[in-house]
Amino acid sequence: MRLVFFKDFNGNRIMNENEPGIKNVLVNIQRVDSDAMEYADFTSGELLSNQYGEVVYEKIPAGIYELSYNPVGNEAGTFSKADIDINFTLNKDMTLYIPFVEKNKVFGRVILNRSKLSGLGKVDVSNVRVTATDSQGNTFSTLTDKNGEFVIYAPVTDEYIVNINNIYYENFDLRQNNFRVQFNGFKQFEVNFVFDEKIRRINFSPSAQDLTAEGVTQIRRTNLRGTVKDALSLKPLRARVNLINTKNNSIVASVYSNPQTGDYAISFAADDIYALEVVADDYWYYAENLNLNQVTTFMNATRDVLLKPIAIGSKLELNIRFDINKADLGPETVAELNRLISILRQNPGIKIEVHGHADDLEAINNQKIAEERAKRVAQYLIENGFSNLQVRGFGNTIPVAPNDTEENRALNRRVEIEVIGK
């Protein structure tokens, strides 16, 4: 028995003279008919097609077989299997020709139409997800490159709906979110997603007092910029920078820092309900509540972030503040602890130690409060599926600020995470 895998250029499922074979197709056949048990000792093993696309079997018993096959390497190029799996009946020596058909190609790019008065600076157009979905609900997706360009190779079908993840909604309007792609005999289709920068119009009054008197709401805007780097090597990092609404823990805006420079920029309407979150693979996250109350209409703020690699000895101070002599975890701590849970789930092999700390006045009258804070955090982690940990209380022995004011003592009432094993 001979199998021949070939590139079916014209789609007629017949191997013509100009249609080459495909080498390095991994093949496996299994007998599936009612007499299969009689030949239980028969096994085909896994074979690779040769340079002509051929796989040859000798002395195979007659019967019904199931053929599974997949190309390895890049010999198939833009061609994919015409059939998922094949059942065939073998009753004599035979040759089975198996076609690979050319995939459809959907390509295009992201186009940003910038305002002449734009204050956003450079906008990263890489790593935006584009998805093609067929009529059966199957999806094929890719990410844009540094130039905003993308290519999707998808199996032949009647049509696709192509859409883009609009990560620029805060500053840009997307003209058309999805396109219906019908190939009609063509193998390629170009789709461009056009974003128009939103126009900001501001009417100035003589003073903020006049605005308040007239019942007009003053819109204050912040341009937040900075860099993200490795805390040890100071090398730039590609990280996701999220602006979080702390009232409902939703993401208001999200951008990626430039992997070559570490630069990022976010523009948003100022308020006192936002937090900054920076995350990258294999690093502890960074989180900070933003206090950006403004006097003027515009504000440019800078936050340079150093991310610590997750390694033995590395520490993460949780963005949680405790009341005096209290270890309660309020609703506002849920987002912070869920960030920690997410990181720990991505690194299930590490062992951590949860450290509790107290200020100097607490340590005099309540020596166990530091350990209690660590236990509360540990309990939350265990309840959410991470238990490779231990707990220690340090009292007031490792302050991060002088215990001379209430503000500084509040900084010392904290919990830290340290990696002690991997």
C-alpha positions in Angstrom: 0.0 0.0 0.0 1.2 3.5 -0.9 0.1 6.9 0.4 1.0 10.0 -1.5 0.6 13.5 0.0 0.6 16.4 -2.5 -0.1 20.1 -2.9 -3.4 20.4 -4.7 -2.9 23.6 -6.6 -6.2 23.6 -8.5 -8.4 22.0 -5.8 -9.6 19.0 -7.9 -8.2 16.5 -5.4 -6.3 14.7 -8.2 -2.5 14.7 -8.3 -1.5 16.4 -11.5 2.0 16.5 -13.0 2.8 20.0 -11.8 1.6 19.2 -8.2 4.6 18.2 -5.9 4.6 15.8 -3.1 5.0 17.0 0.5 7.8 15.4 2.6 7.9 15.1 6.4 4.2 14.3 6.8 3.9 12.2 10.0 1.5 9.3 9.3 -0.2 6.7 11.5 -2.8 4.1 10.5 -5.0 2.0 12.8 -7.3 -0.9 11.9 -10.9 -0.1 13.1 -13.2 -2.8 11.7 -14.8 -5.7 13.6 -12.0 -8.1 12.7 -9.4 -5.7 14.2 -8.9 -7.9 17.3 -7.7 -10.8 15.1 -4.8 -8.6 14.1 -4.1 -7.1 17.4 -0.4 -7.6 16.9 -0.5 -5.3 13.8 0.8 -1.8 14.4 1.8 0.7 11.8 4.0 2.9 13.9 4.6 6.4 12.8 6.3 7.0 9.5 7.4 10.2 7.6 6.7 10.8 4.0 9.8 10.9 1.7 10.8 13.7 -0.7 8.1 12.6 -3.1 5.4 12.7 -0.5 5.2 8.9 -0.3 4.7 6.5 2.5 4.8 2.8 1.7 3.4 -0.1 3.8 4.0 -3.7 3.1 2.0 -6.9 4.0 -0.9 -5.0 5.6 -3.9 -7.3 6.2 -7.1 -6.3 4.4 -9.7 -4.4 6.4 -10.9 -1.0 7.3 -8.4 1.5 8.5 -8.3 5.0 10.0 -5.5 7.3 8.8 -4.3 10.3 10.8 -1.5 12.5 9.5 0.1 15.9 10.2 2.9 17.8 8.5 6.0 18.5 10.6 8.4 21.2 9.7 7.6 23.8 7.1 7.3 21.7 3.9 3.6 22.2 3.7 4.0 26.0 3.7 0.7 27.7 3.2 -1.1 24.4 2.5 -3.3 22.5 5.0 -5.0 19.2 5.2 -8.1 18.9 3.0 -9.5 16.2 5.4 -9.1 16.0 9.1 -8.9 12.1 9.2 -9.6 9.5 6.6 -11.2 6.0 6.8 -10.5 3.7 3.9 -11.0 0.0 3.0 -7.9 -2.0 2.0 -8.5 -5.2 0.1 -5.5 -5.2 -2.3 -2.4 -3.2 -3.1 -3.5 0.3 -3.6 -2.3 3.9 -3.9 -4.2 6.6 -1.9 -3.6 10.2 -3.0 -4.2 12.7 -0.2 -4.4 16.4 -1.1 -3.3 19.4 0.9 -5.1 22.6 -0.2 -3.8 26.1 -0.1 -4.9 28.2 2.9 -6.7 31.5 2.5 -4.6 34.5 3.4 -6.1 37.4 5.3 -3.6 40.3 5.7 -3.7 44.0 6.5 -2.6 46.5 9.1 -3.6 48.9 11.8 -3.8 52.5 10.6 -3.8 55.3 13.2 -5.0 58.7 11.9 -3.4 61.1 14.4 -4.7 64.6 15.3 -2.4 67.5 14.6 -2.9 68.6 18.3 -2.2 65.1 19.7 -0.4 64.9 23.0 -0.2 61.1 23.1 3.3 60.7 21.7 4.3 57.5 20.0 1.5 54.8 20.1 2.6 51.2 20.0 0.8 49.3 17.2 2.3 45.9 17.9 0.7 42.9 19.6 -2.9 43.9 18.8 -4.9 40.7 18.3 -6.8 40.1 15.0 -9.2 37.2 14.8 -10.9 35.4 11.9 -14.0 33.4 12.7 -15.7 31.0 10.2 -19.4 30.1 10.0 -18.9 27.1 12.3 -17.4 29.2 15.1 -13.8 28.1 14.5 -11.3 30.9 15.1 -7.8 31.7 13.8 -5.9 34.7 15.2 -2.6 36.5 15.2 -0.9 39.6 16.6 0.2 42.6 14.7 4.0 43.2 14.3 5.9 46.4 15.2 4.5 48.1 12.0 0.9 47.2 12.8 0.8 44.6 10.1 -0.7 41.1 10.4 -1.2 37.9 8.3 -3.7 35.1 9.1 -3.6 31.8 7.1 -6.9 30.0 7.5 -8.4 26.8 6.0 -10.5 27.2 2.9 -14.2 28.0 3.7 -17.0 30.1 2.4 -16.4 33.2 4.5 -14.8 34.7 7.7 -15.7 37.5 10.0 -12.5 39.3 10.8 -12.3 41.6 13.8 -9.8 43.4 16.0 -9.3 43.9 19.7 -9.8 47.6 20.1 -7.2 48.4 22.8 -7.2 52.1 21.7 -10.8 52.9 22.6 -9.8 55.5 25.2 -8.1 57.7 22.6 -9.2 56.5 19.2 -12.5 55.7 17.4 -12.5 52.6 15.3 -14.2 53.2 11.9 -15.2 49.5 11.4 -14.8 46.8 14.0 -15.3 43.7 11.8 -15.4 42.7 8.1 -17.1 39.9 6.3 -14.5 38.3 4.1 -15.8 36.2 1.1 -13.0 34.8 -1.0 -15.0 33.9 -4.2 -12.2 32.0 -5.7 -9.4 34.4 -4.6 -6.8 33.2 -2.1 -6.0 36.5 -0.5 -8.0 39.3 1.1 -6.8 42.6 2.5 -8.4 44.1 5.6 -7.2 47.4 7.1 -8.5 48.7 10.5 -8.6 52.5 10.6 -8.5 54.3 14.0 -9.2 58.1 14.2 -7.8 59.9 17.2 -10.5 61.5 19.2 -10.7 65.3 19.1 -10.5 67.0 22.5 -12.3 70.3 22.7 -12.0 72.5 25.8 -13.9 75.7 26.5 -12.0 77.9 28.9 -13.8 80.2 31.4 -12.2 83.1 33.3 -11.6 81.0 36.4 -12.5 77.7 38.0 -14.7 79.6 40.4 -16.9 80.8 37.5 -17.1 77.2 36.2 -18.4 76.0 39.6 -20.8 78.8 39.8 -22.3 78.0 36.4 -22.6 74.3 37.2 -20.1 73.3 34.5 -18.0 70.2 35.1 -14.3 70.8 34.5 -12.7 67.9 32.6 -9.1 67.5 33.8 -6.9 65.3 31.7 -3.7 63.5 32.6 -1.0 62.2 30.3 0.9 59.5 32.2 4.2 58.4 30.8 7.2 56.5 32.0 9.5 53.5 31.4 9.4 49.9 32.6 12.7 48.2 33.3 14.2 45.2 35.0 15.1 46.2 38.6 18.4 44.3 38.5 19.8 44.9 35.0 17.9 48.1 34.2 17.2 46.7 30.8 13.9 47.8 29.1 11.0 45.4 29.4 7.9 44.8 27.4 5.1 44.9 30.0 1.4 45.5 30.0 0.5 48.7 31.7 -3.1 48.9 32.9 -5.1 51.8 34.3 -7.6 50.4 36.9 -10.8 51.9 38.1 -10.6 51.0 41.8 -14.3 51.4 42.4 -15.2 48.4 40.2 -11.7 46.9 39.4 -12.2 47.3 35.7 -9.5 48.2 33.2 -10.0 51.7 31.9 -7.0 51.7 29.5 -4.2 49.3 28.6 -1.0 49.6 26.6 2.2 47.7 26.2 5.6 49.3 26.9 8.0 49.4 24.1 10.4 46.3 24.4 13.3 48.3 23.0 13.0 51.4 25.2 10.5 50.4 27.9 8.5 53.6 27.2 4.7 53.7 27.6 2.1 56.5 27.5 -1.6 56.6 28.7 -3.9 59.5 28.4 -7.1 59.6 30.6 -9.6 61.9 32.4 -8.2 62.6 35.8 -9.9 61.3 39.0 -8.9 60.0 42.4 -10.3 56.4 41.7 -7.4 55.1 39.6 -4.6 52.6 40.2 -1.6 51.8 38.0 -0.8 48.1 37.4 2.2 46.8 35.5 2.6 43.1 34.7 5.2 41.1 32.8 6.0 37.4 32.5 8.4 36.1 35.1 8.3 39.3 37.2 6.4 40.5 40.2 3.7 42.9 39.3 3.8 46.6 40.3 0.6 48.3 41.6 0.1 51.9 42.9 -2.9 54.0 43.7 -2.7 57.2 41.7 -3.2 60.4 43.5 -3.5 62.9 40.6 -5.8 65.6 41.9 -5.1 68.5 39.6 -5.4 72.3 39.8 -5.1 72.9 36.1 -6.9 71.5 33.1 -4.0 69.4 31.9 -1.3 67.4 33.8 1.7 65.5 32.6 2.7 62.8 35.1 5.6 60.4 35.1 5.9 56.9 36.6 9.0 55.0 36.0 8.6 51.4 37.1 11.2 48.8 38.1 9.9 45.2 38.0 11.6 42.6 40.2 12.3 39.1 38.7 10.6 36.2 40.5 13.6 34.5 42.0 14.7 33.1 45.3 15.1 35.9 47.8 13.0 38.4 45.8 10.3 40.2 47.7 7.0 41.9 46.9 5.3 44.4 49.2 1.6 44.1 48.9 -0.3 47.3 48.2 -2.5 46.8 51.4 -2.7 49.2 54.3 -4.0 48.2 57.7 -5.7 50.2 60.4 -4.0 50.4 63.8 -4.1 47.1 65.6 -6.2 45.6 62.8 -5.5 42.6 60.5 -8.8 42.8 58.5 -8.7 42.5 54.7 -11.2 45.0 53.4 -13.0 44.8 50.0 -10.4 47.2 48.5 -7.7 44.5 49.0 -9.4 42.0 46.7 -7.9 43.3 43.5 -4.4 43.3 45.0 -4.7 39.8 46.3 -6.1 38.5 43.0 -3.1 40.0 41.2 -0.9 38.0 43.6 -3.0 34.8 43.0 -2.6 35.3 39.2 1.2 35.5 39.5 1.4 32.5 41.8 -0.7 30.4 39.5 1.7 31.2 36.7 4.5 30.0 38.9 3.1 27.0 40.7 6.5 25.5 41.6 7.7 28.4 43.8 7.4 28.4 47.6 6.8 31.7 49.4 6.9 33.1 52.9 4.3 35.6 53.9 5.8 38.3 56.2 3.7 40.4 58.5 4.9 43.7 59.9 3.7 46.3 62.5 4.6 49.8 63.6 6.4 50.5 66.9 3.4 51.5 68.9 1.4 48.3 67.9 4.4 46.1 68.8 4.3 47.3 72.4 0.7 46.4 73.2 -0.1 43.7 70.5 2.9 41.6 69.7 1.0 39.1 67.6 -0.7 41.6 65.2 2.1 41.4 62.6 1.8 37.6 62.4 -2.0 37.8 62.3 -1.8 40.1 59.2 0.4 37.5 57.5 -2.0 34.7 58.4 -5.0 36.6 57.0 -3.2 37.0 53.6 -2.0 33.3 53.7 -5.6 32.2 54.4 -6.8 34.0 51.3 -4.1 32.4 49.2 -4.9 28.9 50.4 -8.7 29.4 49.9 -7.9 30.4 46.3 -5.7 27.4 45.5 -2.1 28.2 46.5 -0.8 26.5 49.6 2.9 26.2 49.1 3.7 28.8 51.7 4.7 29.5 55.3 4.0 32.5 57.6 6.3 34.7 59.8 5.6 37.8 61.9 8.4 40.3 62.3 6.7 42.8 64.6 8.4 46.2 64.2 11.9 44.9 63.6 12.1 45.7 59.9 10.5 49.2 59.4 10.5 50.8 55.9 10.0 54.3 57.3 10.8 56.1 60.6 8.1 55.6 63.2 7.9 59.4 63.8 4.5 60.3 62.2 1.2 58.5 61.7 1.8 58.6 57.9 5.1 56.7 58.3 3.7 54.3 60.8 1.0 53.4 58.3 3.7 52.5 55.8 5.2 50.0 58.4 1.8 48.3 58.9 2.2 46.0 55.9 2.6 42.4 54.5 5.4 41.2 52.1 5.9 38.1 50.0 9.3 36.5 49.7 10.3 33.6 47.4 12.1 31.0 49.5 12.2 28.1 47.0 11.6 27.2 43.4 
